């Protein structure tokens, strides 16, 4: 499961880092991080997909969000027993009868 998360998060971090650095033209002298490469990349993808280049980043962000939901659903399914035990312990801790029936919490109304 650890490698699954690494291979899922690695490309997302790499793509996000490249996008952010190239969008703001923070290139550290590396040609691949320049704004010109950023614009050229999205022009090429736009031509290949037949869509305007400015619509590609929201599409990628939506795909990353859907993939992330799928990954977290898989994780939740695999850990469902420990999550259910944690939830039951938390609920039992929040509604203990000794807290509800304490002398300080009882009403003094006539």
C-alpha positions in Angstrom: 0.0 0.0 0.0 2.9 2.3 0.7 4.3 1.9 -2.8 0.8 2.4 -4.2 0.6 5.8 -2.5 4.1 6.7 -3.6 3.4 5.9 -7.2 0.1 7.9 -7.0 1.5 11.0 -5.2 4.8 11.1 -7.0 3.5 12.1 -10.5 1.0 14.5 -8.9 3.7 16.3 -7.0 6.0 16.4 -10.0 3.3 17.7 -12.3 2.1 20.3 -9.7 5.6 21.5 -9.1 6.4 21.8 -12.8 3.1 23.6 -13.4 3.5 26.1 -10.6 7.2 26.8 -11.2 6.7 27.2 -15.0 3.5 29.2 -14.6 5.3 31.8 -12.5 8.5 31.5 -14.6 10.6 30.5 -11.6 13.1 28.5 -13.7 16.5 28.5 -11.7 18.2 28.5 -15.1 16.4 25.3 -16.2 14.9 25.6 -19.6 12.0 23.2 -18.8 10.8 25.5 -16.1 10.4 28.6 -18.3 7.1 30.1 -19.2 7.8 29.6 -22.9 8.0 25.8 -22.4 4.8 26.0 -20.3 2.9 27.8 -23.0 4.3 25.6 -25.8 3.4 22.4 -23.8 -0.2 23.4 -23.5 -0.4 24.6 -27.1 0.8 21.2 -28.2 -1.6 19.3 -26.0 -4.4 21.7 -27.1 -3.7 20.9 -30.7 -3.5 17.2 -30.1 -6.8 17.2 -28.2 -8.6 19.7 -30.3 -9.4 22.0 -27.3 -8.2 25.5 -26.4 -5.0 25.4 -24.4 -6.4 27.3 -21.5 -9.0 24.6 -20.8 -6.5 21.9 -20.2 -5.3 22.8 -16.6 -8.9 22.7 -15.2 -9.4 19.3 -16.9 -6.2 18.0 -15.4 -7.2 19.3 -11.9 -10.6 17.6 -12.2 -8.9 14.3 -13.2 -6.5 14.5 -10.3 -9.5 15.2 -7.9 -11.4 12.2 -9.2 -8.3 9.9 -9.1 -7.7 11.1 -5.5 -11.2 10.3 -4.5 -10.8 6.8 -5.9 -7.5 6.3 -4.1 -8.9 7.5 -0.8 -12.0 5.2 -1.3 -9.6 2.3 -1.8 -7.7 3.2 1.3 -10.9 3.7 3.3 -12.2 0.3 2.1 -8.9 -1.4 3.1 -8.9 0.2 6.6 -12.6 0.0 7.2 -12.3 -2.1 10.3 -9.8 0.2 12.0 -11.8 3.2 11.0 -15.1 1.7 12.4 -13.3 0.9 15.7 -11.9 4.4 15.9 -15.4 5.9 15.3 -17.0 3.7 17.9 -14.4 4.6 20.5 -14.8 8.2 19.7 -18.6 8.1 20.0 -18.3 6.1 23.3 -15.9 8.7 24.6 -18.2 11.6 23.7 -21.4 10.2 25.2 -20.3 8.6 28.4 -23.2 8.4 30.9 -21.1 9.6 33.8 -20.7 13.0 32.1 -24.4 13.3 31.4 -25.6 12.5 34.9 -23.1 14.6 36.8 -24.3 16.8 39.6 -23.1 20.0 37.8 -25.1 19.2 34.6 -28.4 18.6 36.3 -31.0 21.4 36.1 -32.1 23.2 39.3 -35.4 24.3 37.7 -38.5 23.9 40.0 
